[in-house]
């Protein structure tokens, strides 16, 4: 009997192998997929804890569109290296399901944090400065010595992580636009 698909896994099914990864926990679910705590396993005992976003299966046309979007997210993420942006490590496909591996941040997203505590004004300012620093880095991205014109387009509390040691990380550049590639954003 084959193991359950990442699309249908429950916590009590874990851990389970998924290609080069061992899925060890479910971090979140969205309309297009799930994010797992995972371990990247390699030769000679190599191991790295990661967050692994796995896109749900569907009809071929939908998967092709989602794969292209995830590929763009991975490409953009791989170009960004900043302490206030979640690192993107790799992108691939396993069992017909596209995935992206990213830095595993131990902590809470800002939405969850605001649900359990009232933030002091000085903490709000510190969060704002860190978020702005990450976005400034993204917005000043250059590709081949030309401004990329990157716009995040989905900044919200659930896309801001705060690690246990207080590091603020912006994530999910999935619907970002690169105006250098002729993509433009508009209101609405």
N, C-alpha and C positions, 0 to 999 in steps of 0.2 A: 504494500500500500504506500503510495507517495505521500509526502508531507503536505499539509494544507498550503494553499497559495497565500502569499502575503496579504492579499485582498481580504481573506476570510479568517486570518489568524486571530486567536484570542490569547490573552495573557497566559492562560494555563497551557497553551500549545508551545510556549517558548521555553528554552531556546530552540531554534531551528536553523538549519543551514539554508543559505540563499546565495548560490555562487561562491565567491571568495569571502562572503560575510557570514557571520553567525548572528541572527537577529535575537536580541536578548530582552527587549522591552518595547512597548508601544509608547511613543512620546506624544503623538497627536494624529488627528484625522482631519481631512479636508474633503472638499468636493471632488478633487481629482486624484487623491491618493492618501497615503499614510506615511508618517515619519516614525522610524524605529530607532531605538538605541541598538547599536550593532558593534561587532568587533570585526575588523578587517584582519583576516588571517593569511599569513604568507609563509614562505619557506624559512627554515632554521629558527622556528619559534617566533617569527615576527607577528606582532599583534598591535593593533591601534584601535582605540575606541572612537567611534564616529556616530554621527546622526545620518541615517540613510532614508532619503525620501524615495518612496516607490510609488509609481503612478499606477492606478488601477487599470485593469484591462477593459476593453470595450470593443466596439466595432473597429475595423481596420482603419477607416478614415479618421475616426476620433483619436485613435492611438497615434497615428502619424502626425496629426496636428499637435497633440500634447507632447509627443517626443521632440518635435521641432522646438516647441516652447521651452521644454526642459533643457534641451541642448543649448538654447540661447541663454537661459539662466546660468547654466554651468560655464559657458564661455565667458559671460560677463563676470560671474563670480570669481573665476580663475584669474581674471585680470586685476582684481581688487585685492590689495594686501594692506590692511590697516587694522590697528588694534580694536577699532569700533565697528568692524564689519566681520560677520561670520565667514571664516575661510571655507572655500570650496576646494575639494580634493580631486574628485574624479566623477566621471559620467559614463554610463553604459547601459546595457540591456541584459536581462537575465530572465529566462523562461518567457520571453516576449513582453516583459514588463520593464520599461525604462526606469532608471534610478539615477540619483545624484548623491554622492557622499560628501559630507560637510563636517566641519568642526562640531564636536559635541560640547555644548555649553551647559554646565551644571548650574542650574538656577531656575528662575521664573521668567515668563514673559511679562511685560509691563502691564498688560491687561489683567493677568492673574494677580500681580502684586497690588494693583489698585483695588481689586476686589476684596483684599484682606487687610489692607492698611491705608491710612491716610498719610500721604507723603508730605513731609515738612517742606516749606518753600525753598530752603537751601538745597534739599535733595532734588526738587523739581528743576532748579537751575542747573545743578550738576548733571542730571540726566539730559537736559536740553543741550548743554554744551557738548556732551559726549556724542549725542545723536547728530548734532550739527557737524562735529568733526568728521564723523564717518561719512555723512552725506556730502560734505565739502570735498572729501577725497574722491568719492564716486563721481561727483559733478565735474571734478577737474581731471578726470581720466583722459589720458591721451593714447591713441592708437596710431602707430607709425608717425609719431611726432605731430599728430593733428588732434584737436579737441574731439572727443567722442560724443560730447553732448548727451551724456547719460542722465536720464531722469528716472527716479525710482518708481513713482506712480502708485505705490501701494503702502505708503508709510502709515502705520496704525499701531496702537499699543501691542497687539498680538505679534507684530513683526519686529519688536524690540525686546531683546533678551537682556536680563541682568544676571550675571554670574554670582555665585555665592560669595566671591570676593569683591563684588561691586563693579566689575567691568561691564560696560554697556556695549551691546553688539546689535547692529542693524542687520536684519536678514531678509530673505525672500525677494530677490530681484527678478522674480518670475515674469512680471508684466512690465519690467523696465523697458524703456525705449532708448535707442542710440540714434540721436538725430543726425550723427555723421553718416549713417547708413540710409538716410532719406526717410527715416521714420519720424513722425512728428506726433506730438501729444496735443490734445485740445480739451477744453472744458466739456464735461459730460462723458 
